[in-house]
Amino acid sequence: MRFSVGEAALAEDLTSTVFLKAIRWLRQEQSEAQVRAWLYATARTTIADHWQAQSQYEVYSLDSDRDHWQALEEDAERAHRKAEQRVQHLLGLLPERERNVLTLCYLRGYTASEIASVLGTNASH
């Protein structure tokens, strides 16, 4: 208990809670192994109950943040369009053959042999 909760006083309180539960449950006909297993399971449950009672959950509604998410999406789309325009501008500065090679390779995902086939040359070229 002490290891799980980190405070001696709290561990003592939770241990007391476990043994109060045990008084109601334990009977003489139970084996030591059964009692030990029950005590460990009850201790784990008691610790979990304690942490659940102590936790502070903050609940956020996605609906309330819809405008925020929509603005982020619009920003991403705007950045994507700007990047596309920049790529097209830079490709326009290249000679047609180099532009075709880069377009086929990076924008269309062609392999070297597929690019060679389209351009009528060999892959090593």
Backbone torsions as a table, in degrees:
resi	resn	phi	psi	omega
1	MET	NA	-45.4	-177.1
2	ARG	-60.9	-42.2	179.8
3	PHE	-65.1	-38.0	-175.9
4	SER	-74.0	-34.7	-175.2
5	VAL	-106.3	-19.9	174.0
6	GLY	83.7	-8.0	-179.6
7	GLU	-125.6	130.7	-177.3
8	ALA	-62.5	-46.6	-177.3
9	ALA	-63.7	-42.5	178.5
10	LEU	-65.6	-40.8	178.2
11	ALA	-60.9	-40.9	177.8
12	GLU	-63.5	-43.1	178.8
13	ASP	-62.0	-45.4	-179.4
14	LEU	-67.3	-37.4	176.7
15	THR	-62.6	-40.7	176.5
16	SER	-60.4	-40.9	179.0
17	THR	-62.0	-42.7	178.9
18	VAL	-61.7	-44.3	-177.5
19	PHE	-72.9	-27.8	172.6
20	LEU	-65.4	-38.4	175.2
21	LYS	-66.7	-37.8	-177.5
22	ALA	-65.4	-37.0	-179.4
23	ILE	-58.3	-38.3	179.8
24	ARG	-74.2	-27.1	-172.5
25	TRP	-97.4	-38.0	-170.8
26	LEU	-68.4	140.0	175.7
27	ARG	-132.4	157.4	-175.8
28	GLN	-66.7	-28.6	-176.3
29	GLU	-76.4	-3.1	-179.5
30	GLN	-83.0	144.1	179.9
31	SER	-77.6	164.7	178.6
32	GLU	-61.8	-38.6	179.9
33	ALA	-64.4	-40.6	178.5
34	GLN	-64.4	-43.5	-179.5
35	VAL	-63.9	-44.8	-179.4
36	ARG	-61.8	-46.1	179.4
37	ALA	-61.7	-43.0	-179.9
38	TRP	-64.5	-42.5	-180.0
39	LEU	-62.9	-43.6	178.6
40	TYR	-63.6	-44.0	179.9
41	ALA	-64.3	-41.7	179.9
42	THR	-67.7	-37.7	177.6
43	ALA	-63.4	-44.9	178.8
44	ARG	-61.2	-43.5	179.8
45	THR	-64.9	-40.3	179.7
46	THR	-64.9	-41.6	177.5
47	ILE	-64.3	-45.3	179.1
48	ALA	-60.8	-43.1	177.8
49	ASP	-61.2	-41.5	179.1
50	HIS	-61.1	-49.1	-178.0
51	TRP	-65.2	-37.0	178.5
52	GLN	-64.6	-40.7	179.0
53	ALA	-68.2	-30.6	-177.1
54	GLN	-85.9	-20.6	-173.9
55	SER	-70.5	148.3	177.6
56	GLN	-112.8	101.0	179.5
57	TYR	-88.5	130.3	172.6
58	GLU	-102.7	126.4	-178.3
59	VAL	-105.7	126.9	178.3
60	TYR	-114.0	136.6	176.1
61	SER	-93.4	129.7	177.0
62	LEU	-67.6	-28.1	178.6
63	ASP	-63.5	-37.0	-178.7
64	SER	-69.7	-21.9	180.0
65	ASP	-100.9	11.6	-176.3
66	ARG	-56.3	-43.9	179.7
67	ASP	-62.2	-40.5	179.2
68	HIS	-62.2	-47.5	-179.6
69	TRP	-65.8	-37.0	178.8
70	GLN	-66.0	-39.9	178.0
71	ALA	-63.9	-41.1	178.0
72	LEU	-63.2	-40.9	179.0
73	GLU	-64.0	-42.1	178.6
74	GLU	-65.0	-38.9	176.7
75	ASP	-62.3	-41.7	179.4
76	ALA	-65.0	-42.1	178.5
77	GLU	-63.8	-42.0	179.4
78	ARG	-62.8	-42.9	178.5
79	ALA	-64.5	-39.0	178.9
80	HIS	-64.2	-45.1	178.2
81	ARG	-62.0	-41.3	179.9
82	LYS	-63.8	-41.7	178.5
83	ALA	-64.6	-41.0	177.8
84	GLU	-60.8	-44.0	179.3
85	GLN	-62.3	-40.0	180.0
86	ARG	-65.8	-43.3	178.3
87	VAL	-61.8	-45.9	180.0
88	GLN	-61.9	-39.8	178.7
89	HIS	-62.8	-48.3	-178.6
90	LEU	-65.1	-40.0	177.0
91	LEU	-63.4	-35.0	179.1
92	GLY	-64.5	-21.9	179.4
93	LEU	-79.3	-14.9	-177.0
94	LEU	-90.2	156.9	172.0
95	PRO	-62.2	154.2	-173.4
96	GLU	-56.5	-44.0	-178.1
97	ARG	-62.4	-45.9	179.0
98	GLU	-65.6	-39.0	178.1
99	ARG	-61.4	-43.0	178.9
100	ASN	-63.1	-43.0	180.0
101	VAL	-61.0	-48.7	-179.2
102	LEU	-64.9	-40.0	179.4
103	THR	-64.0	-47.3	-179.9
104	LEU	-64.8	-39.1	-175.9
105	CYS	-76.1	-54.8	-170.0
106	TYR	-93.2	-28.1	-178.5
107	LEU	-96.9	-27.4	-180.0
108	ARG	-110.1	-11.2	175.2
109	GLY	76.3	23.5	179.9
110	TYR	-71.1	151.3	173.6
111	THR	-82.7	170.5	179.8
112	ALA	-61.1	-39.8	-179.5
113	SER	-70.0	-35.3	177.2
114	GLU	-67.6	-40.5	177.8
115	ILE	-63.5	-43.5	179.1
116	ALA	-60.0	-40.8	179.6
117	SER	-64.0	-44.1	179.8
118	VAL	-63.7	-41.0	-175.8
119	LEU	-87.9	-2.8	178.0
120	GLY	71.4	39.0	179.7
121	THR	-138.2	-173.8	177.5
122	ASN	-100.4	160.7	-174.0
123	ALA	-63.4	-31.9	-178.7
124	SER	-72.6	-21.4	178.8
125	HIS	-73.3	NA	NA
